[in-house]
């Protein structure tokens, strides 16, 4: 299973989002720090879920990182828009 599928699967299971958009931005960072040549190093996630309603920005980001678990160890960068 690729990183994108893992991100989707874990976030859907954890938050049942109304909206989830996962974008691989690795191509924009080719040759930069953190580009390990896999083509799956840099990601952008937009997620909207009721589960985030009573959370502050830092809490939402921590919740996403926790849901992703070891995926975070296998990527270099994750940009988040959490609503």
mmCIF file of the N, C-alpha and C atoms, coordinates in Angstrom:
data_MODEL
# 
_entry.id   MODEL 
# 
loop_
_atom_site.group_PDB 
_atom_site.id 
_atom_site.type_symbol 
_atom_site.label_atom_id 
_atom_site.label_alt_id 
_atom_site.label_comp_id 
_atom_site.label_asym_id 
_atom_site.label_entity_id 
_atom_site.label_seq_id 
_atom_site.pdbx_PDB_ins_code 
_atom_site.Cartn_x 
_atom_site.Cartn_y 
_atom_site.Cartn_z 
_atom_site.occupancy 
_atom_site.B_iso_or_equiv 
_atom_site.pdbx_formal_charge 
_atom_site.auth_seq_id 
_atom_site.auth_comp_id 
_atom_site.auth_asym_id 
_atom_site.auth_atom_id 
_atom_site.pdbx_PDB_model_num 
ATOM 1   N N  . UNK A 1 1  ? 0.850   -1.176 0.000  1.00 0.00 ? 1  UNK A N  1 
ATOM 2   C CA . UNK A 1 1  ? 0.000   0.000  0.000  1.00 0.00 ? 1  UNK A CA 1 
ATOM 3   C C  . UNK A 1 1  ? 0.893   1.236  0.000  1.00 0.00 ? 1  UNK A C  1 
ATOM 4   N N  . UNK A 1 2  ? 0.564   2.205  -0.824 1.00 0.00 ? 2  UNK A N  1 
ATOM 5   C CA . UNK A 1 2  ? 1.332   3.432  -0.894 1.00 0.00 ? 2  UNK A CA 1 
ATOM 6   C C  . UNK A 1 2  ? 0.992   4.390  0.251  1.00 0.00 ? 2  UNK A C  1 
ATOM 7   N N  . UNK A 1 3  ? 1.812   5.393  0.413  1.00 0.00 ? 3  UNK A N  1 
ATOM 8   C CA . UNK A 1 3  ? 1.634   6.371  1.481  1.00 0.00 ? 3  UNK A CA 1 
ATOM 9   C C  . UNK A 1 3  ? 0.279   7.078  1.363  1.00 0.00 ? 3  UNK A C  1 
ATOM 10  N N  . UNK A 1 4  ? -0.110  7.474  0.163  1.00 0.00 ? 4  UNK A N  1 
ATOM 11  C CA . UNK A 1 4  ? -1.388  8.181  0.001  1.00 0.00 ? 4  UNK A CA 1 
ATOM 12  C C  . UNK A 1 4  ? -2.553  7.329  0.509  1.00 0.00 ? 4  UNK A C  1 
ATOM 13  N N  . UNK A 1 5  ? -2.566  6.075  0.138  1.00 0.00 ? 5  UNK A N  1 
ATOM 14  C CA . UNK A 1 5  ? -3.639  5.180  0.577  1.00 0.00 ? 5  UNK A CA 1 
ATOM 15  C C  . UNK A 1 5  ? -3.626  5.021  2.094  1.00 0.00 ? 5  UNK A C  1 
ATOM 16  N N  . UNK A 1 6  ? -2.435  4.926  2.681  1.00 0.00 ? 6  UNK A N  1 
ATOM 17  C CA . UNK A 1 6  ? -2.341  4.808  4.140  1.00 0.00 ? 6  UNK A CA 1 
ATOM 18  C C  . UNK A 1 6  ? -2.860  6.063  4.831  1.00 0.00 ? 6  UNK A C  1 
ATOM 19  N N  . UNK A 1 7  ? -2.486  7.227  4.305  1.00 0.00 ? 7  UNK A N  1 
ATOM 20  C CA . UNK A 1 7  ? -2.956  8.482  4.888  1.00 0.00 ? 7  UNK A CA 1 
ATOM 21  C C  . UNK A 1 7  ? -4.478  8.517  4.850  1.00 0.00 ? 7  UNK A C  1 
ATOM 22  N N  . UNK A 1 8  ? -5.042  8.243  3.689  1.00 0.00 ? 8  UNK A N  1 
ATOM 23  C CA . UNK A 1 8  ? -6.513  8.257  3.537  1.00 0.00 ? 8  UNK A CA 1 
ATOM 24  C C  . UNK A 1 8  ? -7.183  7.271  4.502  1.00 0.00 ? 8  UNK A C  1 
ATOM 25  N N  . UNK A 1 9  ? -6.696  6.050  4.509  1.00 0.00 ? 9  UNK A N  1 
ATOM 26  C CA . UNK A 1 9  ? -7.300  4.999  5.327  1.00 0.00 ? 9  UNK A CA 1 
ATOM 27  C C  . UNK A 1 9  ? -7.285  5.372  6.810  1.00 0.00 ? 9  UNK A C  1 
ATOM 28  N N  . UNK A 1 10 ? -6.152  5.844  7.289  1.00 0.00 ? 10 UNK A N  1 
ATOM 29  C CA . UNK A 1 10 ? -6.030  6.167  8.711  1.00 0.00 ? 10 UNK A CA 1 
ATOM 30  C C  . UNK A 1 10 ? -6.868  7.381  9.103  1.00 0.00 ? 10 UNK A C  1 
ATOM 31  N N  . UNK A 1 11 ? -6.887  8.401  8.258  1.00 0.00 ? 11 UNK A N  1 
ATOM 32  C CA . UNK A 1 11 ? -7.665  9.591  8.593  1.00 0.00 ? 11 UNK A CA 1 
ATOM 33  C C  . UNK A 1 11 ? -9.168  9.328  8.491  1.00 0.00 ? 11 UNK A C  1 
ATOM 34  N N  . UNK A 1 12 ? -9.573  8.543  7.514  1.00 0.00 ? 12 UNK A N  1 
ATOM 35  C CA . UNK A 1 12 ? -10.995 8.186  7.408  1.00 0.00 ? 12 UNK A CA 1 
ATOM 36  C C  . UNK A 1 12 ? -11.432 7.375  8.627  1.00 0.00 ? 12 UNK A C  1 
ATOM 37  N N  . UNK A 1 13 ? -10.605 6.435  9.060  1.00 0.00 ? 13 UNK A N  1 
ATOM 38  C CA . UNK A 1 13 ? -10.938 5.607  10.217 1.00 0.00 ? 13 UNK A CA 1 
ATOM 39  C C  . UNK A 1 13 ? -10.989 6.429  11.503 1.00 0.00 ? 13 UNK A C  1 
ATOM 40  N N  . UNK A 1 14 ? -10.091 7.373  11.644 1.00 0.00 ? 14 UNK A N  1 
ATOM 41  C CA . UNK A 1 14 ? -10.005 8.143  12.887 1.00 0.00 ? 14 UNK A CA 1 
ATOM 42  C C  . UNK A 1 14 ? -11.046 9.256  12.990 1.00 0.00 ? 14 UNK A C  1 
ATOM 43  N N  . UNK A 1 15 ? -11.404 9.878  11.855 1.00 0.00 ? 15 UNK A N  1 
ATOM 44  C CA . UNK A 1 15 ? -12.215 11.096 11.923 1.00 0.00 ? 15 UNK A CA 1 
ATOM 45  C C  . UNK A 1 15 ? -13.501 11.082 11.109 1.00 0.00 ? 15 UNK A C  1 
ATOM 46  N N  . UNK A 1 16 ? -13.731 10.095 10.281 1.00 0.00 ? 16 UNK A N  1 
ATOM 47  C CA . UNK A 1 16 ? -14.905 10.068 9.391  1.00 0.00 ? 16 UNK A CA 1 
ATOM 48  C C  . UNK A 1 16 ? -15.135 11.449 8.772  1.00 0.00 ? 16 UNK A C  1 
ATOM 49  N N  . UNK A 1 17 ? -14.164 11.948 8.030  1.00 0.00 ? 17 UNK A N  1 
ATOM 50  C CA . UNK A 1 17 ? -14.252 13.321 7.535  1.00 0.00 ? 17 UNK A CA 1 
ATOM 51  C C  . UNK A 1 17 ? -15.350 13.539 6.499  1.00 0.00 ? 17 UNK A C  1 
ATOM 52  N N  . UNK A 1 18 ? -15.896 14.754 6.540  1.00 0.00 ? 18 UNK A N  1 
ATOM 53  C CA . UNK A 1 18 ? -16.857 15.162 5.515  1.00 0.00 ? 18 UNK A CA 1 
ATOM 54  C C  . UNK A 1 18 ? -16.095 15.471 4.224  1.00 0.00 ? 18 UNK A C  1 
ATOM 55  N N  . UNK A 1 19 ? -14.858 15.910 4.388  1.00 0.00 ? 19 UNK A N  1 
ATOM 56  C CA . UNK A 1 19 ? -14.021 16.267 3.249  1.00 0.00 ? 19 UNK A CA 1 
ATOM 57  C C  . UNK A 1 19 ? -12.582 15.846 3.556  1.00 0.00 ? 19 UNK A C  1 
ATOM 58  N N  . UNK A 1 20 ? -11.951 15.188 2.587  1.00 0.00 ? 20 UNK A N  1 
ATOM 59  C CA . UNK A 1 20 ? -10.559 14.777 2.738  1.00 0.00 ? 20 UNK A CA 1 
ATOM 60  C C  . UNK A 1 20 ? -9.899  14.858 1.372  1.00 0.00 ? 20 UNK A C  1 
ATOM 61  N N  . UNK A 1 21 ? -8.842  15.653 1.301  1.00 0.00 ? 21 UNK A N  1 
ATOM 62  C CA . UNK A 1 21 ? -8.087  15.782 0.056  1.00 0.00 ? 21 UNK A CA 1 
ATOM 63  C C  . UNK A 1 21 ? -6.611  15.589 0.391  1.00 0.00 ? 21 UNK A C  1 
ATOM 64  N N  . UNK A 1 22 ? -5.978  14.607 -0.237 1.00 0.00 ? 22 UNK A N  1 
ATOM 65  C CA . UNK A 1 22 ? -4.575  14.284 0.010  1.00 0.00 ? 22 UNK A CA 1 
ATOM 66  C C  . UNK A 1 22 ? -3.801  14.527 -1.281 1.00 0.00 ? 22 UNK A C  1 
ATOM 67  N N  . UNK A 1 23 ? -2.787  15.392 -1.201 1.00 0.00 ? 23 UNK A N  1 
ATOM 68  C CA . UNK A 1 23 ? -2.009  15.751 -2.380 1.00 0.00 ? 23 UNK A CA 1 
ATOM 69  C C  . UNK A 1 23 ? -0.542  15.419 -2.167 1.00 0.00 ? 23 UNK A C  1 
ATOM 70  N N  . UNK A 1 24 ? 0.024   14.701 -3.105 1.00 0.00 ? 24 UNK A N  1 
ATOM 71  C CA . UNK A 1 24 ? 1.452   14.397 -3.084 1.00 0.00 ? 24 UNK A CA 1 
ATOM 72  C C  . UNK A 1 24 ? 2.178   15.582 -3.719 1.00 0.00 ? 24 UNK A C  1 
ATOM 73  N N  . UNK A 1 25 ? 2.941   16.310 -2.919 1.00 0.00 ? 25 UNK A N  1 
ATOM 74  C CA . UNK A 1 25 ? 3.674   17.474 -3.400 1.00 0.00 ? 25 UNK A CA 1 
ATOM 75  C C  . UNK A 1 25 ? 5.174   17.193 -3.523 1.00 0.00 ? 25 UNK A C  1 
ATOM 76  N N  . UNK A 1 26 ? 5.548   15.934 -3.540 1.00 0.00 ? 26 UNK A N  1 
ATOM 77  C CA . UNK A 1 26 ? 6.954   15.548 -3.576 1.00 0.00 ? 26 UNK A CA 1 
ATOM 78  C C  . UNK A 1 26 ? 7.678   16.089 -4.806 1.00 0.00 ? 26 UNK A C  1 
ATOM 79  N N  . UNK A 1 27 ? 6.997   16.143 -5.928 1.00 0.00 ? 27 UNK A N  1 
ATOM 80  C CA . UNK A 1 27 ? 7.613   16.633 -7.160 1.00 0.00 ? 27 UNK A CA 1 
ATOM 81  C C  . UNK A 1 27 ? 8.091   18.068 -7.049 1.00 0.00 ? 27 UNK A C  1 
ATOM 82  N N  . UNK A 1 28 ? 7.434   18.854 -6.213 1.00 0.00 ? 28 UNK A N  1 
ATOM 83  C CA . UNK A 1 28 ? 7.830   20.254 -6.011 1.00 0.00 ? 28 UNK A CA 1 
ATOM 84  C C  . UNK A 1 28 ? 9.118   20.366 -5.203 1.00 0.00 ? 28 UNK A C  1 
ATOM 85  N N  . UNK A 1 29 ? 9.515   19.279 -4.556 1.00 0.00 ? 29 UNK A N  1 
ATOM 86  C CA . UNK A 1 29 ? 10.648  19.307 -3.640 1.00 0.00 ? 29 UNK A CA 1 
ATOM 87  C C  . UNK A 1 29 ? 11.800  18.404 -4.084 1.00 0.00 ? 29 UNK A C  1 
ATOM 88  N N  . UNK A 1 30 ? 11.760  17.947 -5.314 1.00 0.00 ? 30 UNK A N  1 
ATOM 89  C CA . UNK A 1 30 ? 12.807  17.054 -5.827 1.00 0.00 ? 30 UNK A CA 1 
ATOM 90  C C  . UNK A 1 30 ? 14.174  17.711 -5.674 1.00 0.00 ? 30 UNK A C  1 
ATOM 91  N N  . UNK A 1 31 ? 15.093  16.975 -5.081 1.00 0.00 ? 31 UNK A N  1 
ATOM 92  C CA . UNK A 1 31 ? 16.444  17.469 -4.889 1.00 0.00 ? 31 UNK A CA 1 
ATOM 93  C C  . UNK A 1 31 ? 16.631  18.316 -3.647 1.00 0.00 ? 31 UNK A C  1 
ATOM 94  N N  . UNK A 1 32 ? 15.565  18.631 -2.951 1.00 0.00 ? 32 UNK A N  1 
ATOM 95  C CA . UNK A 1 32 ? 15.642  19.426 -1.730 1.00 0.00 ? 32 UNK A CA 1 
ATOM 96  C C  . UNK A 1 32 ? 15.873  18.520 -0.526 1.00 0.00 ? 32 UNK A C  1 
ATOM 97  N N  . UNK A 1 33 ? 16.125  19.152 0.613  1.00 0.00 ? 33 UNK A N  1 
ATOM 98  C CA . UNK A 1 33 ? 16.282  18.396 1.864  1.00 0.00 ? 33 UNK A CA 1 
ATOM 99  C C  . UNK A 1 33 ? 15.035  17.553 2.106  1.00 0.00 ? 33 UNK A C  1 
ATOM 100 N N  . UNK A 1 34 ? 15.241  16.347 2.507  1.00 0.00 ? 34 UNK A N  1 
ATOM 101 C CA . UNK A 1 34 ? 14.123  15.469 2.824  1.00 0.00 ? 34 UNK A CA 1 
ATOM 102 C C  . UNK A 1 34 ? 13.605  14.664 1.652  1.00 0.00 ? 34 UNK A C  1 
ATOM 103 N N  . UNK A 1 35 ? 14.029  14.999 0.443  1.00 0.00 ? 35 UNK A N  1 
ATOM 104 C CA . UNK A 1 35 ? 13.612  14.216 -0.721 1.00 0.00 ? 35 UNK A CA 1 
ATOM 105 C C  . UNK A 1 35 ? 14.450  12.950 -0.747 1.00 0.00 ? 35 UNK A C  1 
ATOM 106 N N  . UNK A 1 36 ? 13.851  11.829 -0.367 1.00 0.00 ? 36 UNK A N  1 
ATOM 107 C CA . UNK A 1 36 ? 14.601  10.575 -0.293 1.00 0.00 ? 36 UNK A CA 1 
ATOM 108 C C  . UNK A 1 36 ? 14.448  9.734  -1.554 1.00 0.00 ? 36 UNK A C  1 
ATOM 109 N N  . UNK A 1 37 ? 13.934  10.343 -2.608 1.00 0.00 ? 37 UNK A N  1 
ATOM 110 C CA . UNK A 1 37 ? 13.864  9.667  -3.899 1.00 0.00 ? 37 UNK A CA 1 
ATOM 111 C C  . UNK A 1 37 ? 12.693  8.731  -4.095 1.00 0.00 ? 37 UNK A C  1 
ATOM 112 N N  . UNK A 1 38 ? 11.827  8.605  -3.102 1.00 0.00 ? 38 UNK A N  1 
ATOM 113 C CA . UNK A 1 38 ? 10.690  7.684  -3.204 1.00 0.00 ? 38 UNK A CA 1 
ATOM 114 C C  . UNK A 1 38 ? 9.529   8.285  -3.988 1.00 0.00 ? 38 UNK A C  1 
ATOM 115 N N  . UNK A 1 39 ? 9.520   9.604  -4.116 1.00 0.00 ? 39 UNK A N  1 
ATOM 116 C CA . UNK A 1 39 ? 8.373   10.270 -4.733 1.00 0.00 ? 39 UNK A CA 1 
ATOM 117 C C  . UNK A 1 39 ? 7.206   10.386 -3.774 1.00 0.00 ? 39 UNK A C  1 
ATOM 118 N N  . UNK A 1 40 ? 7.437   10.057 -2.503 1.00 0.00 ? 40 UNK A N  1 
ATOM 119 C CA . UNK A 1 40 ? 6.385   10.112 -1.487 1.00 0.00 ? 40 UNK A CA 1 
ATOM 120 C C  . UNK A 1 40 ? 6.913   10.741 -0.193 1.00 0.00 ? 40 UNK A C  1 
ATOM 121 N N  . UNK A 1 41 ? 7.567   11.875 -0.322 1.00 0.00 ? 41 UNK A N  1 
ATOM 122 C CA . UNK A 1 41 ? 8.197   12.494 0.848  1.00 0.00 ? 41 UNK A CA 1 
ATOM 123 C C  . UNK A 1 41 ? 7.456   13.718 1.382  1.00 0.00 ? 41 UNK A C  1 
ATOM 124 N N  . UNK A 1 42 ? 6.720   14.419 0.529  1.00 0.00 ? 42 UNK A N  1 
ATOM 125 C CA . UNK A 1 42 ? 6.063   15.674 0.912  1.00 0.00 ? 42 UNK A CA 1 
ATOM 126 C C  . UNK A 1 42 ? 4.569   15.597 0.588  1.00 0.00 ? 42 UNK A C  1 
ATOM 127 N N  . UNK A 1 43 ? 3.734   15.896 1.597  1.00 0.00 ? 43 UNK A N  1 
ATOM 128 C CA . UNK A 1 43 ? 2.283   15.736 1.456  1.00 0.00 ? 43 UNK A CA 1 
ATOM 129 C C  . UNK A 1 43 ? 1.538   16.963 1.953  1.00 0.00 ? 43 UNK A C  1 
ATOM 130 N N  . UNK A 1 44 ? 0.369   17.177 1.374  1.00 0.00 ? 44 UNK A N  1 
ATOM 131 C CA . UNK A 1 44 ? -0.545  18.222 1.823  1.00 0.00 ? 44 UNK A CA 1 
ATOM 132 C C  . UNK A 1 44 ? -1.903  17.566 2.046  1.00 0.00 ? 44 UNK A C  1 
ATOM 133 N N  . UNK A 1 45 ? -2.454  17.749 3.236  1.00 0.00 ? 45 UNK A N  1 
ATOM 134 C CA . UNK A 1 45 ? -3.747  17.161 3.576  1.00 0.00 ? 45 UNK A CA 1 
ATOM 135 C C  . UNK A 1 45 ? -4.720  18.269 3.964  1.00 0.00 ? 45 UNK A C  1 
ATOM 136 N N  . UNK A 1 46 ? -5.871  18.244 3.337  1.00 0.00 ? 46 UNK A N  1 
ATOM 137 C CA . UNK A 1 46 ? -6.989  19.107 3.717  1.00 0.00 ? 46 UNK A CA 1 
ATOM 138 C C  . UNK A 1 46 ? -8.060  18.177 4.256  1.00 0.00 ? 46 UNK A C  1 
ATOM 139 N N  . UNK A 1 47 ? -8.470  18.429 5.491  1.00 0.00 ? 47 UNK A N  1 
ATOM 140 C CA . UNK A 1 47 ? -9.460  17.555 6.116  1.00 0.00 ? 47 UNK A CA 1 
ATOM 141 C C  . UNK A 1 47 ? -10.461 18.397 6.899  1.00 0.00 ? 47 UNK A C  1 
ATOM 142 N N  . UNK A 1 48 ? -11.705 18.027 6.769  1.00 0.00 ? 48 UNK A N  1 
ATOM 143 C CA . UNK A 1 48 ? -12.785 18.695 7.502  1.00 0.00 ? 48 UNK A CA 1 
ATOM 144 C C  . UNK A 1 48 ? -13.619 17.605 8.166  1.00 0.00 ? 48 UNK A C  1 
ATOM 145 N N  . UNK A 1 49 ? -13.753 17.713 9.501  1.00 0.00 ? 49 UNK A N  1 
ATOM 146 C CA . UNK A 1 49 ? -14.493 16.687 10.236 1.00 0.00 ? 49 UNK A CA 1 
ATOM 147 C C  . UNK A 1 49 ? -15.105 17.280 11.502 1.00 0.00 ? 49 UNK A C  1 
ATOM 148 N N  . UNK A 1 50 ? -16.251 16.776 11.869 1.00 0.00 ? 50 UNK A N  1 
ATOM 149 C CA . UNK A 1 50 ? -16.920 17.213 13.097 1.00 0.00 ? 50 UNK A CA 1 
ATOM 150 C C  . UNK A 1 50 ? -16.057 16.934 14.330 1.00 0.00 ? 50 UNK A C  1 
ATOM 151 N N  . UNK A 1 51 ? -15.213 15.936 14.243 1.00 0.00 ? 51 UNK A N  1 
ATOM 152 C CA . UNK A 1 51 ? -14.357 15.564 15.375 1.00 0.00 ? 51 UNK A CA 1 
ATOM 153 C C  . UNK A 1 51 ? -13.439 16.702 15.811 1.00 0.00 ? 51 UNK A C  1 
ATOM 154 N N  . UNK A 1 52 ? -13.164 17.650 14.928 1.00 0.00 ? 52 UNK A N  1 
ATOM 155 C CA . UNK A 1 52 ? -12.265 18.759 15.235 1.00 0.00 ? 52 UNK A CA 1 
ATOM 156 C C  . UNK A 1 52 ? -12.983 19.976 15.821 1.00 0.00 ? 52 UNK A C  1 
ATOM 157 N N  . UNK A 1 53 ? -14.299 19.903 15.921 1.00 0.00 ? 53 UNK A N  1 
ATOM 158 C CA . UNK A 1 53 ? -15.124 21.057 16.305 1.00 0.00 ? 53 UNK A CA 1 
ATOM 159 C C  . UNK A 1 53 ? -14.647 21.777 17.570 1.00 0.00 ? 53 UNK A C  1 
ATOM 160 N N  . UNK A 1 54 ? -14.368 21.050 18.615 1.00 0.00 ? 54 UNK A N  1 
ATOM 161 C CA . UNK A 1 54 ? -14.011 21.660 19.891 1.00 0.00 ? 54 UNK A CA 1 
ATOM 162 C C  . UNK A 1 54 ? -12.506 21.674 20.152 1.00 0.00 ? 54 UNK A C  1 
ATOM 163 N N  . UNK A 1 55 ? -11.709 21.459 19.107 1.00 0.00 ? 55 UNK A N  1 
ATOM 164 C CA . UNK A 1 55 ? -10.255 21.434 19.264 1.00 0.00 ? 55 UNK A CA 1 
ATOM 165 C C  . UNK A 1 55 ? -9.636  22.729 18.741 1.00 0.00 ? 55 UNK A C  1 
ATOM 166 N N  . UNK A 1 56 ? -8.586  23.152 19.401 1.00 0.00 ? 56 UNK A N  1 
ATOM 167 C CA . UNK A 1 56 ? -7.795  24.263 18.892 1.00 0.00 ? 56 UNK A CA 1 
ATOM 168 C C  . UNK A 1 56 ? -6.905  23.778 17.763 1.00 0.00 ? 56 UNK A C  1 
ATOM 169 N N  . UNK A 1 57 ? -6.221  24.705 17.101 1.00 0.00 ? 57 UNK A N  1 
ATOM 170 C CA . UNK A 1 57 ? -5.379  24.364 15.956 1.00 0.00 ? 57 UNK A CA 1 
ATOM 171 C C  . UNK A 1 57 ? -4.296  23.339 16.315 1.00 0.00 ? 57 UNK A C  1 
ATOM 172 N N  . UNK A 1 58 ? -3.604  23.558 17.420 1.00 0.00 ? 58 UNK A N  1 
ATOM 173 C CA . UNK A 1 58 ? -2.533  22.642 17.815 1.00 0.00 ? 58 UNK A CA 1 
ATOM 174 C C  . UNK A 1 58 ? -3.107  21.264 18.140 1.00 0.00 ? 58 UNK A C  1 
ATOM 175 N N  . UNK A 1 59 ? -4.233  21.223 18.824 1.00 0.00 ? 59 UNK A N  1 
ATOM 176 C CA . UNK A 1 59 ? -4.872  19.937 19.147 1.00 0.00 ? 59 UNK A CA 1 
ATOM 177 C C  . UNK A 1 59 ? -5.272  19.183 17.875 1.00 0.00 ? 59 UNK A C  1 
ATOM 178 N N  . UNK A 1 60 ? -5.804  19.916 16.879 1.00 0.00 ? 60 UNK A N  1 
ATOM 179 C CA . UNK A 1 60 ? -6.196  19.271 15.620 1.00 0.00 ? 60 UNK A CA 1 
ATOM 180 C C  . UNK A 1 60 ? -4.982  18.663 14.921 1.00 0.00 ? 60 UNK A C  1 
ATOM 181 N N  . UNK A 1 61 ? -3.889  19.425 14.882 1.00 0.00 ? 61 UNK A N  1 
ATOM 182 C CA . UNK A 1 61 ? -2.687  18.929 14.222 1.00 0.00 ? 61 UNK A CA 1 
ATOM 183 C C  . UNK A 1 61 ? -2.123  17.714 14.962 1.00 0.00 ? 61 UNK A C  1 
ATOM 184 N N  . UNK A 1 62 ? -2.124  17.774 16.280 1.00 0.00 ? 62 UNK A N  1 
ATOM 185 C CA . UNK A 1 62 ? -1.638  16.635 17.064 1.00 0.00 ? 62 UNK A CA 1 
ATOM 186 C C  . UNK A 1 62 ? -2.507  15.402 16.842 1.00 0.00 ? 62 UNK A C  1 
ATOM 187 N N  . UNK A 1 63 ? -3.808  15.602 16.734 1.00 0.00 ? 63 UNK A N  1 
ATOM 188 C CA . UNK A 1 63 ? -4.725  14.481 16.506 1.00 0.00 ? 63 UNK A CA 1 
ATOM 189 C C  . UNK A 1 63 ? -4.455  13.830 15.146 1.00 0.00 ? 63 UNK A C  1 
ATOM 190 N N  . UNK A 1 64 ? -4.210  14.637 14.135 1.00 0.00 ? 64 UNK A N  1 
ATOM 191 C CA . UNK A 1 64 ? -3.904  14.097 12.804 1.00 0.00 ? 64 UNK A CA 1 
ATOM 192 C C  . UNK A 1 64 ? -2.588  13.330 12.845 1.00 0.00 ? 64 UNK A C  1 
ATOM 193 N N  . UNK A 1 65 ? -1.563  13.915 13.471 1.00 0.00 ? 65 UNK A N  1 
ATOM 194 C CA . UNK A 1 65 ? -0.271  13.235 13.568 1.00 0.00 ? 65 UNK A CA 1 
ATOM 195 C C  . UNK A 1 65 ? -0.419  11.908 14.314 1.00 0.00 ? 65 UNK A C  1 
ATOM 196 N N  . UNK A 1 66 ? -1.188  11.904 15.388 1.00 0.00 ? 66 UNK A N  1 
ATOM 197 C CA . UNK A 1 66 ? -1.402  10.666 16.153 1.00 0.00 ? 66 UNK A CA 1 
ATOM 198 C C  . UNK A 1 66 ? -2.119  9.617  15.300 1.00 0.00 ? 66 UNK A C  1 
ATOM 199 N N  . UNK A 1 67 ? -3.115  10.041 14.543 1.00 0.00 ? 67 UNK A N  1 
ATOM 200 C CA . UNK A 1 67 ? -3.854  9.102  13.691 1.00 0.00 ? 67 UNK A CA 1 
ATOM 201 C C  . UNK A 1 67 ? -2.953  8.507  12.608 1.00 0.00 ? 67 UNK A C  1 
ATOM 202 N N  . UNK A 1 68 ? -2.010  9.284  12.126 1.00 0.00 ? 68 UNK A N  1 
ATOM 203 C CA . UNK A 1 68 ? -1.113  8.804  11.072 1.00 0.00 ? 68 UNK A CA 1 
ATOM 204 C C  . UNK A 1 68 ? -0.024  7.888  11.617 1.00 0.00 ? 68 UNK A C  1 
ATOM 205 N N  . UNK A 1 69 ? 0.275   8.010  12.900 1.00 0.00 ? 69 UNK A N  1 
ATOM 206 C CA . UNK A 1 69 ? 1.234   7.110  13.543 1.00 0.00 ? 69 UNK A CA 1 
ATOM 207 C C  . UNK A 1 69 ? 2.558   7.018  12.815 1.00 0.00 ? 69 UNK A C  1 
ATOM 208 N N  . UNK A 1 70 ? 2.977   5.792  12.483 1.00 0.00 ? 70 UNK A N  1 
ATOM 209 C CA . UNK A 1 70 ? 4.296   5.575  11.884 1.00 0.00 ? 70 UNK A CA 1 
ATOM 210 C C  . UNK A 1 70 ? 4.431   6.111  10.466 1.00 0.00 ? 70 UNK A C  1 
ATOM 211 N N  . UNK A 1 71 ? 3.344   6.521  9.850  1.00 0.00 ? 71 UNK A N  1 
ATOM 212 C CA . UNK A 1 71 ? 3.453   7.167  8.532  1.00 0.00 ? 71 UNK A CA 1 
ATOM 213 C C  . UNK A 1 71 ? 4.321   8.417  8.657  1.00 0.00 ? 71 UNK A C  1 
ATOM 214 N N  . UNK A 1 72 ? 4.194   9.109  9.787  1.00 0.00 ? 72 UNK A N  1 
ATOM 215 C CA . UNK A 1 72 ? 4.964   10.337 9.998  1.00 0.00 ? 72 UNK A CA 1 
ATOM 216 C C  . UNK A 1 72 ? 6.465   10.075 9.984  1.00 0.00 ? 72 UNK A C  1 
ATOM 217 N N  . UNK A 1 73 ? 6.884   8.883  10.341 1.00 0.00 ? 73 UNK A N  1 
ATOM 218 C CA . UNK A 1 73 ? 8.305   8.532  10.343 1.00 0.00 ? 73 UNK A CA 1 
ATOM 219 C C  . UNK A 1 73 ? 8.827   8.252  8.932  1.00 0.00 ? 73 UNK A C  1 
ATOM 220 N N  . UNK A 1 74 ? 7.912   8.005  8.003  1.00 0.00 ? 74 UNK A N  1 
ATOM 221 C CA . UNK A 1 74 ? 8.315   7.628  6.645  1.00 0.00 ? 74 UNK A CA 1 
ATOM 222 C C  . UNK A 1 74 ? 8.195   8.756  5.630  1.00 0.00 ? 74 UNK A C  1 
ATOM 223 N N  . UNK A 1 75 ? 7.751   9.922  6.085  1.00 0.00 ? 75 UNK A N  1 
ATOM 224 C CA . UNK A 1 75 ? 7.663   11.075 5.195  1.00 0.00 ? 75 UNK A CA 1 
ATOM 225 C C  . UNK A 1 75 ? 8.507   12.200 5.774  1.00 0.00 ? 75 UNK A C  1 
ATOM 226 N N  . UNK A 1 76 ? 8.803   13.186 4.942  1.00 0.00 ? 76 UNK A N  1 
ATOM 227 C CA . UNK A 1 76 ? 9.611   14.316 5.401  1.00 0.00 ? 76 UNK A CA 1 
ATOM 228 C C  . UNK A 1 76 ? 8.749   15.487 5.841  1.00 0.00 ? 76 UNK A C  1 
ATOM 229 N N  . UNK A 1 77 ? 7.674   15.759 5.091  1.00 0.00 ? 77 UNK A N  1 
ATOM 230 C CA . UNK A 1 77 ? 6.882   16.957 5.377  1.00 0.00 ? 77 UNK A CA 1 
ATOM 231 C C  . UNK A 1 77 ? 5.397   16.686 5.190  1.00 0.00 ? 77 UNK A C  1 
ATOM 232 N N  . UNK A 1 78 ? 4.606   17.309 6.064  1.00 0.00 ? 78 UNK A N  1 
ATOM 233 C CA . UNK A 1 78 ? 3.150   17.216 5.989  1.00 0.00 ? 78 UNK A CA 1 
ATOM 234 C C  . UNK A 1 78 ? 2.568   18.595 6.253  1.00 0.00 ? 78 UNK A C  1 
ATOM 235 N N  . UNK A 1 79 ? 1.960   19.177 5.234  1.00 0.00 ? 79 UNK A N  1 
ATOM 236 C CA . UNK A 1 79 ? 1.261   20.452 5.378  1.00 0.00 ? 79 UNK A CA 1 
ATOM 237 C C  . UNK A 1 79 ? -0.205  20.115 5.668  1.00 0.00 ? 79 UNK A C  1 
ATOM 238 N N  . UNK A 1 80 ? -0.786  20.792 6.665  1.00 0.00 ? 80 UNK A N  1 
ATOM 239 C CA . UNK A 1 80 ? -2.155  20.476 7.075  1.00 0.00 ? 80 UNK A CA 1 
ATOM 240 C C  . UNK A 1 80 ? -3.067  21.695 7.035  1.00 0.00 ? 80 UNK A C  1 
ATOM 241 N N  . UNK A 1 81 ? -4.260  21.469 6.504  1.00 0.00 ? 81 UNK A N  1 
ATOM 242 C CA . UNK A 1 81 ? -5.386  22.395 6.625  1.00 0.00 ? 81 UNK A CA 1 
ATOM 243 C C  . UNK A 1 81 ? -6.475  21.578 7.297  1.00 0.00 ? 81 UNK A C  1 
ATOM 244 N N  . UNK A 1 82 ? -6.715  21.837 8.572  1.00 0.00 ? 82 UNK A N  1 
ATOM 245 C CA . UNK A 1 82 ? -7.650  21.035 9.349  1.00 0.00 ? 82 UNK A CA 1 
ATOM 246 C C  . UNK A 1 82 ? -8.799  21.925 9.800  1.00 0.00 ? 82 UNK A C  1 
ATOM 247 N N  . UNK A 1 83 ? -10.009 21.519 9.456  1.00 0.00 ? 83 UNK A N  1 
ATOM 248 C CA . UNK A 1 83 ? -11.206 22.281 9.840  1.00 0.00 ? 83 UNK A CA 1 
ATOM 249 C C  . UNK A 1 83 ? -12.207 21.363 10.469 1.00 0.00 ? 83 UNK A C  1 
# 
